[in-house]
């Protein structure tokens, strides 16, 4: 024995054997002594990775009032368990029946490929043979099985019997329901480690039923997930925009940037503009579940990072007033009631747009259009027929209202007489007139063989006669501006129009802004390949001809005029704040360009614009005669060249005239007269200055005493 | 510089060590089935089929290589060994610069076209054994300049260990140290030196705890010492591994039937924790079959080392045996919760084509020594 102990090979071998004995001992301990205990543990200790969907950031107005938020929606999800195909099919049918009983929608990707009653190929493949072939190949269990799948019905039979092995006892409808669910498991990476979502945003009844009968639904569990919710949806639709679920191509493109198949993405408005801020970062948790997929223990989690909140410059209270007023006034004009009961009104007013800005920093306080829409419809599933019908109508070119169209930034309207202050500015700045220069309006004006007639003169009233700039603006005398325009030429007008940002995008921070059209030599040459004539200048000088600007351009123009020549970049995002601790992630600083305009010029034009709303014969005095603040405004009645419809009504203004705070532009399509659009601006200002007894937005502003004496 | 005395004539077919070879083959084939079961359900987008393909390829190449190597007279390794040693040192240096895997803890992988990626340290274990055995032989046989040979032995051992520590891969460094300890022990180093080393290592361990070890390494050790306390973190894998193994009970759940295995319950079940698949699906009986095979192989190797024709062959085999044994024992030990977690795979079973090939190279060398060993029977021509 002693010899052996000296044999180091023997000693090493003995060491190894000892190790083997220790290992065996532990195995006996684990597998035999405690085997049953670990067996029960094992049944309820299955590791699962669960995605935690990050809530999208909130969108709130300037005072923190929520506009777009998240609510909790229930989802029904499933993990793979050890069940045979027959009981899986049976269970899925029971599940679909619960969904349908409670009117819940569930994912139906299959319907894009194949439908029954009658049998047909769906939208994803029925346009393209190659796509259809590709899909059939994916579905075929064996490559040559594609030959068995010619007609839609044959495909259905093949999927039913070969692919999904659905029992004959089911009807075709039942089989199709089962197939729909099985198809989801196929395309969404069905596994035992991470659940797939079968139905999103289901009712409480469904959740209760699934939870109650969970023994019948092995692997099926419920969870909650944040869902987008819009408050006062229609009021802010064109600012906030909407979100939609990713489609297949978007998902392919974005899956590496942290998007999941069920994710939503901003498609318009702030939702699109601030997508990067609003989208959070999904988290993940590791949980242990039992063999039926039920949670037994949460191990750890990487919490989701909610998206950042976006604070808008918009004032929701003001926005509501504006939208209500716009709707009310358009309806009134359409129904030819009250002040709208004038001739030339064909009762066809359909739509309008309004923008209000803070003149001192370019913040957009109001931006809206009538008609509007409810962006929530885009959150509905593809199988919600009602929602799909509404969406189709929204984009229907025959729908005159075009609710999805964001007129305020994409609609281009001839400014009509609201262009006249700009022509006055050009005349003063270029030295063609002074505030006291007199131009005579004899009733008619001939140029290049064309005769322009003063509107009042045409209606049998006397012509305006001798006019200075302020009176010309107050009465909106066309002849004065025809003459002034021709006197200085179109290039001088356009030079000043460009200073005020007309005919260009303002750079507002929501997508799809249209660029206005500025009538000028360049444009005529390019589009009509024709030389510019003096008669063109005469028309352009009253805001007609090719001139067409977006409401946001008009609002920015009047805002620049109000604040003494600072052309701000209008913006809707005030700041972005972290939703977790409220710290400021980004603050939008006002940006502006200074227009080289003299104070005297601004004062001269202001005098005319104040007269519009105050002088006895001012074009908008009927609206503003009892308004306690002095408003500088200008009406515009724009001809659209369409004699079958009423003229457009345009109104721009700022107030208070001596200490401007707010600038507004209102456009009403087929609104007949400019002054008919003015009540919308008046309602906004009344709310803004706190005249509605609600305290107002700016309590520092005091009513202008001088006006009360009038 | 080295004189190589060739073994005289021998009968390849007759003297081939079938017992060892067949045991390794059976173990590998069991391993393939177990791996196939482990990779059926994989988390994330890991492709189980690809793992199986690489493993089968590694198996085929490994078996062929081991047979080829067994025909080479191991004494030739005295010369080839220098080249291989230098080659693997170059690779170990290279991996520090262009290696991958840094985000998993150690930059120990080299990307190679066609093969995919492999760990130079796997190769270095073998080449170190092959190379330093020559010095141990000289020391053992009392050649002159003993101290010089001891110094060379020490330096050539330190070099790969140092490089592996730079990656840093402490688990592999431990394997190197274990191999050297076994070789030195067999060489006959007196026990008092071992006790001395053990004593000296205490301050080293304390110092490295505070200055060298990364947090994840500390937590692994803490988790091993107090698994309940560290349930959420480091011992999570072990807890699941133990649960899976225990649930297998005597007869196992059956191949492809394990609840934990087939539901990706045990993390890295295809590699570090593959023994949990054996325990769960094949049960105590299956695990014992695997254990008996493993320890048959190890004891057989020790026997071959003892009976080797010369000390060089003896050291060669005992070094490689040390390498295999520490892999087997540490891997199984951590899966059943009696040793702390390191990223050391189970030879012939854990996924990894290049590991499979290197293990078979070791087997080939051992076979070569075995075929040329002293026989007790009379046909010994020596």
Interface residues (C-beta under 8 A of the other chain):
Chain A: X7 X8 X9 X11 X12 X13 X16 X17 X19 X20 X22 X23 X24 X26 X27 X28 X30 X31 X32 X34 X35 X36 X37 X38 X39 X41 X42 X43 X45 X46 X47 X49 X82 X191 X192 X193 X291 X299 X300
Chain B: X41 X43 X182 X185 X186 X188 X232 X236 X240 X242 X243 X244 X245 X246 X247 X248 X249 X250 X259 X260 X262 X263 X264 X265 X266 X267 X279 X280 X283 X284 X287 X288 X291 X294 X295 X298 X299 X302 X303 X305 X306 X318 X325 X329 X332 X333 X336 X337 X338
